[in-house]
Amino acid sequence: MTFYLILINIFLVITGQALAKSGISKIGSFTDMPIKEFLLKALFSPFVIAGFILYFFSALIWFMVLSKVDLSVAYPALSLGYVAVLIVSYYFLGESITLVKVAGVLLICSGVYLIFAK
């Protein structure tokens, strides 16, 4: 059950990140406008707001995870999200997947495997 909560948490965080990135991309760079204007636009962006809402729910689920699992196990498990971020970034945000990125993700997955191996 706890592993599924970790996966749900990862899903919510990644979805929140993708929504926030989409919202911020529509606004533009903070170097192109005064910082106050950028922050106000970000705070009122529907995508950014949705991202924050997902972060909130992911935090609630994270509290449930921490009540059952050692932090030294639970936190590294979140690294599995790097795999999903690579895929989501490619398919939904048009970012590239390079051999170096794939190698990095494989190293992270290997480390998570070692942490969970008994």
DRENRO-284897 format. One line per field, with one value per residue: y, z, x of N, C-alpha, C in turn; residue in one letter; chain. Coordinates in Angstrom, 2 decimals. Atoms other than C-alpha are relative to their C-alpha. Layout:
BEGIN
n.py = Y_...
n.pz = Z_...
n.px = X_...
ca.py = Y_...
ca.pz = Z_...
ca.px = X_...
c.py = Y_...
c.pz = Z_...
c.px = X_...
res = A_...
chain = A_...
This chain:
BEGIN
n.py = -1.21_-1.18_-0.19_-0.63_-1.41_-0.65_-0.17_-1.06_-1.23_-0.30_-0.42_-1.34_-0.96_-0.15_-0.69_-1.38_-0.63_-0.19_-1.08_-1.25_-0.32_-0.47_-1.33_-0.95_-0.16_-0.92_-1.34_-0.48_0.04_-1.08_-1.02_-0.81_-0.94_-0.21_1.21_-0.10_0.34_1.45_0.75_-0.17_0.82_1.41_0.31_0.04_0.93_1.21_1.17_-0.10_0.25_1.44_0.63_-0.18_0.86_1.37_0.04_0.07_1.37_0.88_-0.17_0.77_1.42_0.17_0.14_1.38_0.87_-0.16_0.63_1.45_0.40_-0.81_-1.04_0.45_0.88_-0.68_-1.12_0.47_0.58_-1.08_-0.11_0.68_-1.05_-0.49_0.78_-0.51_-1.37_0.09_0.40_-1.07_-1.16_0.30_0.10_-1.08_-1.31_-0.08_-0.03_1.10_1.07_0.28_1.19_-0.38_-0.03_1.40_0.61_-0.54_0.60_1.39_0.00_-0.30_1.20_1.01_-0.39_0.26_1.46_0.42_-0.42_0.86_1.39_0.43
n.pz = 0.00_-0.08_1.30_0.88_-0.42_0.55_1.44_0.15_-0.30_1.16_1.09_-0.29_0.10_1.41_0.68_-0.47_0.65_1.43_0.09_-0.33_1.13_1.09_-0.36_0.01_1.40_0.65_-0.54_0.48_-0.96_-0.98_0.41_1.05_-0.59_-1.43_-0.79_-0.61_1.05_0.26_-1.11_0.03_1.10_-0.39_-1.06_0.54_1.12_-0.35_-0.03_-1.21_-1.13_-0.01_-0.48_-1.45_-0.61_0.01_-1.02_-1.30_-0.22_-0.09_-1.36_-0.91_0.21_-0.52_-1.46_-0.24_0.27_-1.08_-1.22_0.13_0.58_-0.36_0.96_0.77_1.05_0.74_0.81_1.23_0.91_0.84_1.16_1.13_0.76_1.07_1.20_0.53_0.46_1.30_0.98_0.09_0.63_1.43_0.71_-0.22_0.02_1.17_-0.35_0.61_-0.81_0.46_-0.58_-1.34_-0.88_-0.20_-0.87_-1.34_-0.55_-0.31_-1.23_-1.09_-0.21_-0.63_-1.40_-0.69_-0.14_-1.09_-1.27_-0.31_-0.06_-1.39
n.px = 0.83_-0.86_-0.65_0.98_0.09_-1.18_0.24_1.00_-0.71_-0.84_0.89_0.52_-1.10_-0.38_1.09_-0.07_-1.14_0.31_0.98_-0.68_-0.88_0.86_0.48_-1.11_-0.43_0.94_-0.25_-1.29_-1.10_0.01_-0.97_0.62_0.97_-0.29_0.24_1.33_0.96_-0.14_0.58_1.46_0.51_-0.15_0.97_1.35_0.06_0.76_-0.88_-0.84_0.91_0.26_-1.23_-0.05_1.01_-0.53_-1.06_0.65_0.46_-1.17_-0.54_0.85_-0.34_-1.36_0.12_0.44_-1.15_-0.98_0.50_-0.18_-1.28_-1.15_-0.33_-1.16_0.52_1.06_-0.47_-0.64_1.00_0.52_-0.88_0.64_0.67_-0.87_0.31_1.26_-0.20_-0.65_1.02_1.00_-0.64_-0.16_1.28_0.95_-0.63_-0.85_-1.41_-0.75_-0.57_-1.35_-0.62_-0.48_1.18_0.40_-1.01_0.22_1.22_-0.32_-0.80_0.92_0.82_-0.87_-0.14_1.27_0.08_-0.89_0.59_1.13_-0.44_-0.23
ca.py = 0.00_2.44_1.84_2.81_6.00_6.81_6.25_8.46_11.12_10.92_11.18_14.27_15.98_15.31_16.40_19.52_20.27_19.78_22.06_24.71_24.53_24.89_27.89_29.56_28.92_30.82_33.77_34.06_34.46_36.50_38.30_39.70_41.70_43.16_40.39_41.66_41.41_37.92_36.71_38.18_36.53_33.22_33.41_33.91_31.38_28.52_26.01_27.25_27.25_23.67_22.72_24.19_22.30_19.03_19.86_20.37_16.95_15.35_16.82_15.25_11.87_12.35_12.78_9.44_7.82_9.26_7.85_4.33_4.38_5.55_8.79_7.16_4.76_6.95_9.96_8.09_6.34_9.72_9.54_7.19_10.35_11.27_8.48_9.76_13.38_12.42_10.78_13.51_16.23_14.53_13.79_16.76_19.56_18.76_18.43_16.18_12.85_12.41_9.42_11.28_11.85_8.17_7.08_9.38_8.02_4.44_5.25_6.75_3.68_1.44_3.38_3.16_-0.58_-0.95_0.98_-1.27_-4.52_-6.49
ca.pz = 0.00_0.90_-2.41_-4.23_-2.17_-3.23_-6.87_-6.48_-4.89_-7.79_-10.30_-8.58_-8.35_-11.99_-13.22_-11.07_-12.49_-16.08_-15.50_-13.86_-16.71_-19.27_-17.44_-17.01_-20.67_-21.72_-19.52_-20.70_-18.92_-15.75_-17.40_-20.07_-17.63_-14.14_-11.52_-9.86_-13.15_-13.79_-10.33_-10.60_-13.98_-12.58_-9.52_-11.70_-14.38_-14.36_-15.12_-12.30_-9.90_-10.90_-10.33_-6.82_-6.04_-7.09_-4.94_-1.98_-2.42_-2.99_0.34_2.12_0.60_1.48_5.14_4.96_3.43_6.12_8.81_7.51_5.94_7.02_5.35_4.23_2.13_1.12_-0.13_-2.51_-3.91_-5.20_-7.57_-9.68_-10.73_-12.81_-15.21_-15.61_-15.91_-18.80_-20.60_-19.79_-20.80_-24.13_-25.05_-23.55_-23.42_-26.54_-24.71_-26.03_-24.64_-24.89_-24.18_-21.19_-19.72_-20.20_-18.58_-15.62_-15.14_-15.29_-12.60_-10.42_-10.89_-9.98_-6.78_-5.86_-6.51_-4.15_-1.43_-1.68_-2.04_1.17
ca.px = 0.00_2.79_4.55_1.35_1.13_4.69_3.73_0.66_2.84_5.29_2.44_1.01_4.39_5.26_1.85_2.11_5.56_4.37_1.38_3.55_6.08_3.27_1.87_5.23_6.13_3.01_4.01_7.59_10.89_11.22_14.14_11.79_9.66_9.77_9.88_6.69_4.79_6.16_5.16_1.67_1.14_2.42_0.16_-2.91_-2.05_-4.60_-1.84_0.38_-2.57_-3.42_0.21_0.11_-3.08_-1.46_1.58_-0.73_-2.32_1.06_2.21_-0.76_0.04_3.71_2.74_0.94_4.03_6.30_4.04_4.80_8.29_11.73_12.72_15.97_13.88_10.93_12.86_15.17_12.08_10.94_13.91_11.82_10.05_13.10_12.21_8.68_9.84_12.10_9.17_6.62_9.07_9.66_6.04_4.22_6.79_8.80_12.11_14.87_16.03_19.77_21.97_23.44_19.96_19.07_22.36_21.69_18.19_19.51_22.07_19.35_17.14_20.06_20.56_16.87_16.97_19.93_18.12_15.07_17.05_17.18
c.py = 1.26_0.28_0.68_1.47_0.78_0.25_1.10_1.36_0.43_0.51_1.43_1.06_0.25_0.74_1.47_0.76_0.29_1.13_1.35_0.43_0.52_1.42_1.05_0.24_0.97_1.45_0.61_-0.02_1.18_1.08_0.93_1.06_0.26_-1.22_0.01_-0.39_-1.50_-0.81_0.12_-0.83_-1.48_-0.38_-0.12_-0.88_-1.26_-1.25_-0.01_-0.28_-1.50_-0.76_0.11_-0.90_-1.45_-0.16_-0.14_-1.43_-0.98_0.11_-0.79_-1.49_-0.29_-0.16_-1.41_-0.98_0.07_-0.63_-1.51_-0.43_0.92_1.01_-0.43_-0.98_0.77_1.08_-0.45_-0.62_1.05_0.20_-0.74_1.00_0.55_-0.73_0.57_1.42_0.02_-0.30_1.10_1.21_-0.19_0.08_1.22_1.39_0.18_0.08_-1.23_-1.03_-0.33_-1.26_0.29_0.01_-1.43_-0.69_0.48_-0.62_-1.47_-0.12_0.26_-1.22_-1.10_0.30_-0.27_-1.50_-0.48_0.37_-0.93_-1.48_-0.37_-1.06
c.pz = 0.00_-1.32_-0.97_0.36_-0.52_-1.49_-0.27_0.25_-1.18_-1.16_0.21_-0.15_-1.46_-0.78_0.39_-0.65_-1.47_-0.19_0.27_-1.15_-1.19_0.26_-0.08_-1.44_-0.75_0.45_-0.61_1.12_0.97_-0.34_-1.07_0.54_1.45_0.81_0.62_-1.01_-0.30_1.10_0.04_-1.10_0.37_1.03_-0.51_-1.24_0.42_0.09_1.25_1.23_0.12_0.50_1.51_0.72_0.05_1.00_1.39_0.30_0.09_1.39_1.02_-0.11_0.55_1.52_0.36_-0.21_1.16_1.31_0.01_-0.35_0.52_-1.10_-0.90_-1.10_-0.89_-0.94_-1.25_-0.99_-0.91_-1.24_-1.21_-0.87_-1.13_-1.31_-0.66_-0.52_-1.37_-1.10_-0.20_-0.71_-1.50_-0.73_0.13_-0.07_-1.16_0.29_-0.57_1.04_-0.60_0.68_1.42_0.99_0.32_0.95_1.44_0.67_0.37_1.26_1.22_0.33_0.67_1.49_0.81_0.21_1.17_1.36_0.41_0.10_1.45_0.08
c.px = 0.87_0.69_-0.95_-0.19_1.21_-0.18_-1.02_0.64_0.86_-0.84_-0.49_1.09_0.38_-1.08_-0.02_1.15_-0.29_-1.01_0.66_0.91_-0.81_-0.49_1.09_0.48_-0.91_0.24_1.26_1.02_-0.09_1.03_-0.56_-0.96_0.41_-0.42_-1.40_-1.09_0.03_-0.69_-1.52_-0.64_0.05_-1.06_-1.42_-0.14_-0.77_0.88_0.87_-0.85_-0.30_1.22_0.13_-1.00_0.49_1.14_-0.59_-0.45_1.16_0.64_-0.81_0.31_1.39_0.00_-0.44_1.16_0.98_-0.46_0.26_1.42_1.10_0.29_1.15_-0.38_-0.98_0.55_0.74_-0.99_-0.60_0.86_-0.55_-0.76_0.85_-0.26_-1.25_0.15_0.66_-1.02_-1.04_0.58_0.15_-1.35_-0.89_0.61_0.98_1.49_0.71_0.43_1.36_0.52_0.49_-1.16_-0.45_0.98_-0.18_-1.21_0.25_0.84_-0.88_-0.85_0.81_0.17_-1.26_-0.18_0.86_-0.56_-1.13_0.38_0.31_1.03
res = M_T_F_Y_L_I_L_I_N_I_F_L_V_I_T_G_Q_A_L_A_K_S_G_I_S_K_I_G_S_F_T_D_M_P_I_K_E_F_L_L_K_A_L_F_S_P_F_V_I_A_G_F_I_L_Y_F_F_S_A_L_I_W_F_M_V_L_S_K_V_D_L_S_V_A_Y_P_A_L_S_L_G_Y_V_A_V_L_I_V_S_Y_Y_F_L_G_E_S_I_T_L_V_K_V_A_G_V_L_L_I_C_S_G_V_Y_L_I_F_A_K
chain = A_A_A_A_A_A_A_A_A_A_A_A_A_A_A_A_A_A_A_A_A_A_A_A_A_A_A_A_A_A_A_A_A_A_A_A_A_A_A_A_A_A_A_A_A_A_A_A_A_A_A_A_A_A_A_A_A_A_A_A_A_A_A_A_A_A_A_A_A_A_A_A_A_A_A_A_A_A_A_A_A_A_A_A_A_A_A_A_A_A_A_A_A_A_A_A_A_A_A_A_A_A_A_A_A_A_A_A_A_A_A_A_A_A_A_A_A_A
